[in-house]
Amino acid sequence: MVQGQIYKIHSDFYYIDTETNTFECKVREVLKKRKEKILVGDFVEFNNGYIENILPRKNYISRPSVANIDQIIIVSALKQPDLNLIQLNRYISLSKYYNIPAVLCFNKEDLKFEKSLKTRITHIYKKLGYKIVFTSATEHLGLPALKKILKGKISVLCGNSGAGKSSLINAINPEFNLKTKAVSEKLQRGTHTTRHCEIMKITKDTKIVDTPGFSNVKFDFILPADVDLLFEEMLQYRDHCKYSDCLHINEDGCNVLDHLEDIDDSRYESYLAFVAEAKEYKEKIKYEGKKVEKAKKIVNNKYVAKISEQKRQKSRNNLKSQIYKEIE
């Protein structure tokens, strides 16, 4: 079998790069029965036009759905649309959740915006340890610094629609010629010009993943008590709160609230928004069973697909019927 990396998925077809060639494949039925989702970035084994096996991932993110990446480049526009720090914090917290390094790229530096905005951005995020780069895809500002950050890595570009991800990729390598569209002046919102994730090769060891823009990333998959783990500036204070399940909202003896002057207002506002979403999730699962039957099992150190509950019951009934006949 041949090994390669999924660089694009379209409909039921998976496009695989082996460094020397590219292949169009489909998925074996046994993988579908095991309900294993294949992501862009997955390394797979394939043969005769069919994917036979998915190799272990080193990491992944669920939205956008990409696997085996080295860093996340969060692209935000300084203007058109206006910078939304809460939305930016969503992407930062998401990268923290998946434990993948994030770089903050602020695009459209050529446009007119409040100059104090750059100072505020640097003040908030530099001390949290994030790399920051200011760029302009149209004027090619900051591109050498961005290329240096990208070099030798597989980087996924994510951010809101209209931030200029596709324009940046075109500026880095005009041969890609990705489709771009202007931001709506009325709505101050971009259009989804990128419809799917795709890995694009800049050099042999430098790759970038263009992704669709998203505006509705929600923290409706974690518990409220875990949200503070996604905020670097809260970690040094959270363990000294009076209550172990403190949510740092209005609790007595909260060490985080005692140090609010050390936390930027937009970061704390983001935290409160994410906690509210996590509370909805907690309420949702309160009365639901958490056990989910897996679609595969291990037999002789190999994964095999489980048959459905209906078919298993039918098999049991047939076995019982056979036993009763033998007894009779």
C-alpha positions, 0 to 999 in steps of 0.5 A: 500500500502507498502512504500519502496526505489528504490535501483536499476533500470534495464530495465523496472523493479524497485527493492525496499527495505522496510528495511525488504524485497526487491521487484521487481516491474513495473510501473503503466501505469498512472505514465507513462502517467504523464511522471514522471521519477522514480530515484534510491533513490526515495521513492515509494508506491507499491502494487501487483508488481506495483508502484502506487505513487512517494513520494516527493523528498528532493533533486536529481541530474540529472547526475548521476540520483539519488534522496534523498541523503545526500552528494556527494563523488567526487572521483578523482584519484591522478594518473592513470588517472592524476588528472584533476582539471577542471573536478573535479570542474565540479562535485563540481559546479554540487553539488553546483547547486543542493545544496548538500554537497560535500566531496572530495576523492582523491584515489590511494595515493599509486601510485607515484605522485608529492607530491606538488599535495596534498599541492595544493589540500589542499590549493585550497579546504580546504579554500573553506570549503570542507572536503578532504580525501586521500585514497588508495583502494588497500592499504586500506589507509584512509578508517577509515576516509572515513567510518567516513564520510559515517556513518549514511548517504546516499552518492553517489559516483561520478567521472570519470571512472577509479578513483576507485569508485568501488574499494573503495566500495569493500575495504569498504565491500568486500562482494559487490565484484563489477567488476573493471578494470585497467586504459588504460595506452595508453589512461590514461582513465578508463572503465565504469565497473559500468553500472547503479546506485545502492544503497548498504547498508553498515549498516542499516543507512549507504548506498552508491550509486555506479554510472557510471563514466562520463567525459562529464558533461557540463553546458549547462543548465544554463545562463552565468550570473548564473555560478559565483553562483557556485564558492564559492570564487566569491560570496563575490566579484560579487555583487560589480561589476560595471554591474549587468550582469558582466561575470567577463571576461574583463568587466570594473569595474569588482570586481572579476577581481580586486581580481583574485589573491585570486582565484586559476588559475584552478578555474578561468579557470574552470569558463571560460569554464563553461561560454562558455558552458552556452553561447551556451545554451543561444544562443540555447534557444534565439529563442525557446519558453520556455513554456512546456505543463505539462503532468499532472494536479491537479483535486480535490487535486490529480495529474491526467494524461492529455490526449494528444493534439490530443485526446483533439482536437478530443474530442472538435470536437465531442463536437462541432458536438453534439452541432450543431446537437442539434441546428439543 
